[in-house]
Every structure is written in structure tokens, then in C-alpha cells.
Amino acid sequence: MLLSELLKAIEPIEVIGSTDKEISGIHFDSRKVGQGDLFVAQVGTAVDGHTFIDGCVAKGAGAVVLSDRKYLPGKGQSDQVPSTKDVTYILVENTDKALGLLASKWFGEPSKALTLVGVTGTNGKTTIATLLYKLVRAMGHKAGLLSTVVNYIEDEAVPATHTTPDAIELNGLLRRMVDAGCEYAFMEVSSHAIAQERIAGLDFDGALFTNLTRDHIDYHKTFDNYRDTKKRLFDGLKKSAFAVTNKDDKNGLVMTQNCQAAVHTYSTRSLADYKAQILEEGFDGMMLNINGKEVFVPLVGRFNVSNLLCIYGAALCLGFEEMEVLRVLSTLKPVNGRFETIRSPKGWTAIVDYAHTPDAVDNVIQTIREIIGSDKGTKDKGQRKLITVVGCGGNRDKGKRPMMAQIAKKGSEQLILTSDNPRDEEPADILNDMKAGLTEEELRSTLVIEDRAAAIQTACTLAQRGDVILVAGKGHEDYQIIKGVKHHFDDHEIVRRFI
């Protein structure tokens, strides 16, 4: 593609050099740059891409997009750099945003050829995006999915490395969806992706909000920053788009207060466009009343009622017939690692769930307690007890660690604290942070087992007929990251191996 054509996607502050040249490819990773490529110098959290400009020029880059003037030719480049007369320098205000816009242009603006729906919020994104993808395909339409667990181009699975991929990978996947004949694409939109402009240039036809609780404070620093970052997805919607938001969450209407799109609400507690209540509930599913119509769904928990209402509302906004939507909803199975049930021949039940925030852990525990029909501390204690195994990830928000332990202890007869993904931290330090949320009396009745496999096996050993084990935090993940090394580890496998 001609550089002059590519640059129509952005508004450069200054261009030095010719734009009448063919560009071979776009990269933000200097290691991938080759002859005739365009290098976009991003200011990352760990390294500054501007420091790699000289190396990219030496490797034959045809053009460089940058935001720092001191890296323009003649303003600080090293004497060892080859002649820059054949290199075009494009100065922009924000290279993150420029990368998104350029990537979209490079791949032929694929989001405009799809009905693209983004899902954001703290919890529920994966379930909603995945089940919408399955619902649309069950209705005979071709669709793609971009999610935390796995990406799909129709029925082709593509491994997922991030909740939302980088701008080049993202637009490349959308291009492949268009080429495969997909009409719809559903994607999780993380706060990191919004903050880092990975979705710049995407044409969203709809946006869905799940809920907002404490998460990623290590990155956003304050809850307000986290909330306002999520809100940017809705602020950027076009008038012809739609927004579906959770009225039960205090931030639900905040998300859409400056939204130009048509706003629809869902709720399990108040007046809204889409409402539902649980009529019956068990580990195998729920009988719901959704907008006056009864339907059985093979998912459980009040949090999933909200998820299903969001899916239902989105499907109606997309123009699908209501009764057909309800019919397909009744056939959808839980997403991998989201309240997955494993039955033991000995009569106890294990639940594997991705819950890794205080609110998510609380929601799952409350759901289990409602199903087993007893509150902790009642006369039923000892007959059907809840054993919770939970840990916290390393190099992440430390403030939620004591909260996670406190919530898990409050809702369980037996709590086992263990390791999750310690990453670069010492597992013992993470466990000490979690223990800080418990009183001395609570600590005496809490088991602390650093080895996650041993912790899960201990829970299985302690379980009696009728009991429930909650293994929280990792869900679909099949690995543990320890000191930068990824080791195979799957909660499901450990439970099934014990059984």
C-alpha cells in the first residue's frame, strides 16, 4: 500500500520525506521490522519504542511514525545511523492511537464490513461475548469471536494471548473474519485495550456493559480512572449504534450518560427494558422469567441472569426474533471455566470458576449458597458445607488480596488459601497479603497450602456427600506463571484426577 494512502487514516503533525512509496508491512515490534516496513514507535510501560528507531532505519524501514520530536532526523540520532534520506518520518500526537488507525487502514477497515459488538466491564465479558457468538451461529449466521479464552473465525479456533489483542493482530483477525464470510463479530474490550488505543479505528455497531468492581488498580491507579476508561467505549459510539447497560450496577448509567447511540437497560431488580427473575435454580440450570416469558437455561447464578439479560437485549437490538432468541438461550452451555460443575461419585460437587475479583468471588459463593439452601452458621452447617480454594495473582492489584480472603472466609465453612499465578512475586508474600484480611480466630480455622494442586486435593479429601468445593481464580487457564516461566496447570484436571 502507498504510504500516502495509508496516511489518510491519521492527521500527522509533520511529515519529513516522501509519501510516494510502497509500504511492505506495519510493525510496533522493532524485531519484526524489515525492508520497506513502517515502524510505529510506541511509548510503552516498560520500554520506549523511540529508542529503537535507529535500529529499524538500519534494517531498512521505509517510514517511521513517532511522537517525540527529538528523534526526528538531525535532532539527536547517532552518527552510526545510515543515511536517513530514504526514510519518511511522520510526527503524530499519539503513536498508540495512530497504530490503531493505521492498522485498520492497512487491513481494509474490516470492522466496517462486520456488525461489531464490544463487551466491557469487570466480570461477565467472556460469558456474554462467547454466548452471543454461539447464539448468532445457532441462528444460521457466520460470526467471529475475540475473547480471553480463545478467538474464533467461524469454527476455526485461534489461541488468545490477551483479552483484547494488539491493534495489528486485532485488525488482522477481523480481516480474516470478513474473508471467511462472517457477518458478526463479538469482542471483549478490556480497560487496558481502551487506555492503550488498541481499538482506535474500529467501527462498533453496539457496546455492552456488564458491571464494574475493583480490578486493575495496579494499572489505572484509581477506581475513577478505571471507570472513565471503560466509559470511553460508549462515548465513542456512533448515533446509529446501540448500547445495552446494566441498570443494577451504580455505574451502568454513568457509562451511557454521554452516549450518542440508542441506550437500552437490563435489570433483575428494577424497571428496565429487559427484566428477569429466577423461578427455580439448581446446579444444572435455572428456570427464568424473562420479560414475561418462561425459559430454562443451563447456567446458574444471579450474575448469569444479568449476563443472559445482556445477551437477550443485545440479540433483540441486533434484530433477532424474540422467541427464537429465547429458544437458543435455552440450549447454550456455560463457557469453559465459568461455573463449571464436576460431580464426584461420592456425592460432592466441585465448581471451577474464573472468579478473580472480590465481587466475582462473592457472586459465585452467594450462588452456591442459594443452591445448597443454607447460610453459613445456620442449623444446616455441617450437613452441606462449602469448601473454597482461592489465591491471588502476582504483579497485580495487592489491595484486593485481603478482600478476597475476607469474602471467601465469610461465605465458606472451610477456606483454603493457595497460590494462583505468582508471576514474579513470592507465593508466600501473596498469601501473607491475603491472610491480612482475616482475624486471628479466622486464621486458626483457615488452611494455607501454597501448592495449588495439594490445596485442591485437600479440599477433595475433606468433602463429604452433599458438599460443594469452589476452586476459584483460574477457570479456563491451563497454566501457572512462576518466575516468568509458564507451567502446565489445569484446575479441572486436578479435580478429575482425584475423582
C-alpha positions in Angstrom: 0.0 0.0 0.0 1.2 3.5 -0.8 2.3 5.5 2.3 0.3 8.4 1.0 -2.9 6.3 1.0 -2.1 4.8 4.4 -1.6 8.3 6.0 -5.2 9.2 5.1 -6.1 7.3 8.3 -4.3 9.8 10.6 -3.6 13.5 10.9 0.1 13.9 11.1 1.6 17.0 12.7 4.6 16.9 10.4 5.9 14.7 7.6 9.6 14.6 6.6 10.3 12.8 3.4 8.4 11.3 0.5 5.0 9.6 0.9 5.1 8.3 -2.6 6.4 4.9 -1.6 5.1 1.4 -1.1 5.0 0.1 2.5 5.6 -3.6 2.9 4.2 -4.0 6.4 3.4 -2.3 9.7 5.1 -3.1 13.0 5.4 -1.8 16.5 7.8 -4.5 17.5 11.2 -3.4 16.2 12.4 -7.0 16.0 9.9 -7.7 13.2 10.8 -4.7 11.0 12.2 -5.4 7.6 12.9 -3.7 4.3 10.3 -1.1 3.3 8.2 -1.5 6.5 6.5 1.2 8.6 7.7 1.2 12.2 5.4 2.8 14.8 7.3 3.9 17.9 5.0 3.4 20.9 5.8 4.7 24.4 5.3 1.5 26.3 5.0 0.9 30.1 8.4 -0.9 30.2 10.3 0.4 27.2 10.1 3.4 24.8 9.8 2.3 21.1 11.5 5.6 20.1 14.8 4.2 21.3 14.6 1.5 18.6 14.1 3.9 15.7 17.8 3.9 14.7 17.9 0.1 14.6 14.8 0.0 12.4 16.2 2.5 10.0 19.4 0.4 9.8 17.3 -2.6 9.0 15.7 -0.9 6.0 12.5 0.6 7.4 10.8 2.8 4.8 8.9 5.0 7.3 8.7 5.8 11.0 5.7 7.1 13.0 6.8 8.9 16.2 5.6 11.3 18.8 8.8 12.7 20.2 10.5 15.4 18.1 14.0 14.7 19.4 14.0 11.5 17.4 13.5 13.3 14.1 16.5 13.2 11.7 19.2 15.7 12.7 17.8 16.1 16.2 19.8 13.5 18.3 20.2 10.5 16.1 23.5 8.7 16.5 26.3 9.2 13.9 26.3 5.4 13.3 22.8 5.5 11.7 22.9 5.0 8.0 21.6 7.8 5.7 18.0 8.7 6.5 17.3 10.4 3.2 15.2 7.4 2.0 13.2 7.2 5.3 10.0 9.1 5.8 9.3 10.4 9.4 5.7 11.0 10.4 5.3 13.0 13.6 1.9 12.4 15.4 0.5 13.4 18.8 -0.2 9.8 20.0 1.5 6.8 18.4 -0.8 4.3 20.2 -3.8 5.9 18.5 -2.0 6.2 15.2 -1.2 2.5 15.3 -4.8 1.5 15.7 -5.9 3.8 12.8 -3.1 2.7 10.5 -3.7 -1.0 11.3 -7.4 -0.6 10.4 -6.5 1.1 7.1 -3.8 -1.4 6.3 -6.3 -4.3 6.6 -9.0 -2.5 4.6 -11.1 -1.3 7.6 -12.6 -4.8 8.3 -14.7 -3.6 11.2 -16.9 -1.6 8.8 -17.7 -4.8 6.9 -18.9 -6.5 10.1 -21.6 -5.9 12.7 -19.1 -5.4 15.5 -20.3 -5.6 19.2 -17.9 -4.9 22.1 -18.4 -6.1 25.6 -16.8 -4.3 28.6 -17.0 -4.4 32.4 -15.2 -6.2 35.2 -16.9 -9.6 35.2 -19.0 -11.4 32.6 -17.3 -10.2 29.4 -16.2 -13.7 28.3 -19.6 -15.3 29.0 -21.5 -12.6 27.2 -19.3 -12.4 24.1 -18.9 -16.1 23.8 -22.6 -16.9 24.2 -23.6 -14.2 21.7 -21.2 -15.7 19.2 -22.8 -19.1 19.8 -26.3 -17.7 19.7 -25.8 -15.9 16.3 -24.2 -19.0 14.8 -27.0 -21.2 16.1 -29.4 -18.9 14.1 -27.5 -19.7 10.9 -25.2 -16.7 10.7 -21.4 -16.6 10.3 -19.6 -15.0 13.2 -16.3 -14.4 14.9 -15.2 -14.1 18.5 -12.4 -12.3 20.3 -12.2 -13.3 23.9 -10.0 -14.1 26.9 -10.3 -17.8 26.4 -10.0 -18.3 22.7 -10.6 -16.4 19.4 -12.8 -17.9 16.7 -13.1 -17.2 13.0 -16.3 -19.1 12.4 -15.4 -22.5 13.8 -11.6 -22.0 13.5 -10.0 -21.6 16.9 -7.2 -19.1 17.2 -5.3 -19.0 20.5 -5.8 -15.9 22.6 -2.9 -14.2 24.3 -4.7 -11.1 25.7 -8.3 -10.2 26.5 -8.1 -7.7 23.6 -5.2 -8.3 21.1 -2.9 -5.5 19.9 -4.2 -3.3 17.1 -2.3 -5.1 14.3 -3.4 -8.6 15.4 -6.9 -7.4 16.1 -7.4 -5.9 12.7 -5.8 -8.9 11.1 -8.3 -11.2 12.8 -11.2 -9.0 11.8 -9.9 -9.1 8.2 -9.8 -12.9 8.3 -13.4 -12.9 9.7 -14.5 -10.8 6.7 -12.7 -13.0 4.3 -14.4 -16.1 5.8 -17.8 -14.5 5.2 -18.6 -13.5 8.8 -21.4 -11.1 9.3 -21.0 -10.5 13.0 -18.0 -10.2 15.4 -18.2 -10.1 19.2 -15.3 -9.0 21.2 -14.3 -8.4 24.8 -12.9 -4.9 25.3 -10.5 -4.6 28.2 -9.7 -1.4 30.0 -6.1 -1.8 29.0 -7.1 -2.0 25.3 -9.1 1.2 25.6 -6.4 3.0 27.5 -3.7 1.9 25.0 -5.9 2.8 22.0 -5.9 -0.8 20.7 -9.5 -0.3 19.5 -8.8 3.1 17.7 -10.2 3.0 14.2 -12.7 0.2 15.0 -16.4 0.8 13.9 -18.5 -0.5 16.7 -22.2 -1.2 16.0 -23.0 -2.0 19.6 -21.5 -1.9 23.1 -22.5 -3.8 26.2 -21.7 -3.0 29.8 -21.7 -5.8 32.5 -20.6 -4.3 35.8 -17.8 -2.5 37.5 -15.9 -3.6 40.6 -12.3 -3.2 41.8 -9.8 -4.6 39.3 -6.6 -3.5 37.5 -5.9 -0.7 40.1 -2.2 -1.5 39.7 -2.5 -0.2 36.1 -5.2 2.6 36.3 -4.1 3.8 39.8 -7.6 4.8 40.9 -11.1 3.3 40.5 -12.3 6.6 38.8 -9.6 6.2 36.1 -10.7 2.6 35.6 -14.4 3.6 35.3 -13.7 6.5 33.0 -11.5 4.3 30.7 -14.4 1.8 30.3 -16.8 4.7 29.6 -14.7 5.8 26.6 -16.1 2.8 24.6 -19.6 4.2 24.9 -18.6 7.8 24.4 -17.2 6.9 21.0 -20.3 5.1 19.7 -21.9 6.4 16.5 -25.6 7.5 16.5 -26.7 4.5 14.6 -25.2 2.1 17.1 -26.8 0.7 20.3 -25.7 0.4 23.9 -27.0 -2.1 26.4 -26.1 -1.3 30.1 -26.7 -2.9 33.5 -29.1 -0.7 35.5 -28.4 -2.8 38.6 -24.8 -1.5 38.7 -24.4 2.0 40.0 -22.0 2.8 37.1 -24.4 1.4 34.5 -26.0 4.7 33.6 -22.7 6.6 34.1 -21.3 4.6 31.2 -24.0 5.9 28.8 -24.5 9.5 30.1 -22.6 11.0 27.1 -23.5 8.2 24.6 -25.0 9.2 21.2 -26.2 5.7 20.5 -29.6 4.3 21.4 -29.4 3.2 25.1 -31.2 0.1 26.4 -31.1 -1.1 30.0 -31.4 -4.5 31.8 -32.1 -5.3 35.4 -33.1 -8.0 37.8 -34.3 -5.6 40.5 -35.9 -2.5 38.9 -37.8 -1.2 35.9 -35.7 -1.7 32.7 -36.1 -2.6 29.0 -35.1 -6.2 29.8 -36.0 -7.8 33.1 -35.7 -11.3 34.6 -36.3 -13.3 37.8 -35.3 -16.7 38.9 -38.2 -19.1 39.4 -36.2 -22.3 40.1 -32.5 -22.9 40.5 -30.1 -25.9 40.7 -26.6 -26.9 39.8 -27.9 -27.9 36.3 -29.6 -24.6 35.5 -32.4 -22.1 36.2 -36.0 -21.6 35.2 -36.3 -17.9 34.4 -39.0 -15.4 33.6 -37.5 -13.0 31.0 -39.8 -10.1 30.1 -42.9 -12.2 31.0 -41.8 -15.4 29.2 -40.5 -18.6 31.0 -37.3 -20.3 29.8 -35.0 -22.9 31.3 -31.3 -22.2 30.8 -28.4 -24.5 31.6 -26.5 -21.8 33.6 -26.8 -20.9 37.2 -26.4 -17.8 39.5 -27.8 -14.3 39.7 -24.7 -13.0 37.9 -25.6 -15.2 35.0 -29.2 -13.9 35.0 -27.6 -10.5 34.3 -25.3 -12.0 31.7 -28.3 -13.6 29.9 -30.3 -10.4 30.0 -27.5 -8.6 28.4 -27.3 -11.3 25.7 -31.0 -11.2 25.2 -31.1 -7.4 24.9 -28.2 -7.4 22.5 -29.8 -10.0 20.3 -33.0 -8.0 20.1 -31.1 -4.8 19.3 -29.4 -6.8 16.5 -32.9 -7.5 15.1 -33.3 -11.2 16.0 -36.8 -12.5 16.8 -37.6 -12.7 20.5 -38.9 -16.3 20.7 -36.1 -17.6 18.6 -33.6 -15.8 20.9 -35.2 -17.5 24.0 -35.2 -20.9 22.3 -31.4 -20.7 21.6 -30.7 -19.3 25.0 -32.2 -22.5 26.5 -29.6 -24.6 24.6 -26.4 -22.6 25.5 -23.8 -24.3 27.8 -21.5 -22.5 30.3 -18.3 -21.1 29.0 -15.1 -23.0 29.9 -14.1 -22.2 33.4 -17.2 -20.2 34.2 -19.1 -22.0 37.0 -18.2 -25.4 35.6 -19.7 -28.3 37.5 -17.8 -31.5 38.2 -19.7 -34.3 40.0 -17.9 -36.8 42.3 -19.2 -40.4 42.6 -19.0 -39.8 46.3 -21.8 -37.3 46.1 -19.9 -34.0 46.4 -19.7 -31.3 43.7 -16.8 -29.2 42.5 -17.2 -25.8 40.9 -14.3 -24.4 38.8 -14.7 -20.7 38.2 -12.6 -17.8 36.9 -13.7 -15.5 39.7 -10.6 -13.5 40.5 -12.0 -10.3 41.9 -13.7 -9.7 45.3 -17.1 -9.1 43.7 -16.8 -12.2 41.4 -15.9 -14.5 44.3 -18.8 -13.1 46.4 -21.2 -13.7 43.5 -20.1 -17.3 43.0 -20.3 -18.0 46.7 -23.7 -16.5 47.1 -24.9 -18.5 44.1 -23.7 -21.8 45.6 -25.2 -20.9 49.0 -28.6 -20.3 47.4 -28.5 -23.6 45.5 -27.5 -25.7 48.5 -30.2 -23.9 50.5 -28.3 -23.0 53.6 -26.5 -19.9 55.0 -23.2 -20.3 56.8 -23.8 -20.6 60.5 -27.4 -21.9 60.3 -28.5 -25.3 61.7 -27.7 -26.8 58.3 -24.0 -26.2 58.8 -22.1 -29.4 58.8 -24.7 -31.1 56.5 -23.8 -29.4 53.3 -20.7 -27.3 53.6 -18.8 -25.1 51.1 -15.1 -25.5 50.8 -13.4 -22.7 49.0 -9.9 -22.9 47.4 -8.7 -19.5 46.3 -5.5 -17.5 45.6 -4.5 -14.2 44.0 -2.3 -13.4 41.1 1.2 -11.8 41.4 2.2 -8.5 40.0 -1.4 -7.3 40.2 -3.5 -5.2 42.5 -2.4 -6.0 46.0 -5.3 -4.1 47.6 -7.9 -6.8 46.6 -6.0 -9.7 48.2 -7.2 -9.2 51.8 -10.7 -8.5 50.5 -10.7 -11.8 48.5 -9.8 -13.8 51.6 -12.3 -12.0 53.8 -15.2 -12.6 51.4 -14.2 -16.2 50.8 -13.9 -16.8 54.6 -17.2 -15.2 55.3 -19.1 -17.4 52.9 -17.4 -20.7 53.4 -17.3 -23.4 56.1 -13.7 -24.2 55.1 -11.3 -21.8 53.4 -8.1 -23.0 51.8 -5.7 -20.2 50.7 -3.3 -21.2 47.9 -1.2 -19.9 45.0 -2.6 -18.7 41.7 -0.3 -17.2 39.1 2.5 -15.8 41.4 4.4 -14.4 38.3 7.4 -12.6 39.7 6.3 -12.4 43.3 7.0 -14.9 46.0 3.8 -17.0 46.6 4.3 -16.7 50.4 4.2 -12.9 50.2 0.9 -13.0 48.2 -0.6 -15.4 50.8 0.5 -13.1 53.6 -1.3 -10.2 51.9 -4.5 -12.4 51.7 -4.1 -13.5 55.4 -4.1 -9.8 56.4 -7.8 -9.7 55.7 -8.6 -12.4 58.3 -8.7 -12.1 62.1 -6.6 -14.3 64.3 -9.6 -16.5 65.1 -10.4 -16.9 61.4 -6.8 -17.7 60.6 -6.8 -20.6 63.1 -9.6 -22.3 61.1 -8.1 -21.5 57.6 -5.7 -23.8 55.8 -2.8 -22.2 53.9 -1.4 -24.6 51.3 1.0 -22.9 48.8 1.0 -25.8 46.3 -2.3 -25.3 44.4 -2.6 -29.0 43.4 -2.2 -30.1 47.0 -4.7 -27.5 48.1 -7.3 -28.8 45.6 -6.6 -32.4 46.6 -7.0 -31.5 50.3 -10.4 -29.9 49.5 -11.5 -33.1 47.7 -10.3 -35.2 50.6 -12.3 -33.1 53.1 -15.5 -33.1 51.0 -18.4 -35.3 52.1 -21.7 -36.2 50.3 -23.6 -33.0 49.5 -20.7 -30.7 50.0 -19.5 -28.2 47.4 -15.9 -27.3 46.5 -15.3 -23.9 44.9 -12.0 -23.7 43.1 -11.7 -20.1 42.2 -9.4 -17.8 40.3 -8.1 -19.6 37.2 -11.1 -21.1 35.5 -10.2 -21.7 31.8 -6.5 -21.1 32.4 -4.3 -24.2 31.9 -1.1 -22.8 33.2 0.7 -21.2 36.2 3.3 -18.5 35.7 6.1 -18.8 38.2 9.2 -16.5 37.9 8.3 -15.7 34.3 8.0 -19.4 33.3 4.6 -20.8 32.2 3.9 -24.3 33.6 1.0 -26.5 32.6 -1.6 -26.5 35.3 -5.4 -27.1 35.0 -7.8 -27.0 37.9 -10.2 -29.3 36.1 -7.5 -31.9 35.6 -6.5 -31.9 39.3 -10.2 -32.4 40.4 -10.8 -35.1 37.9 -7.6 -36.9 38.6 -8.6 -37.0 42.3 -12.0 -38.4 41.4 
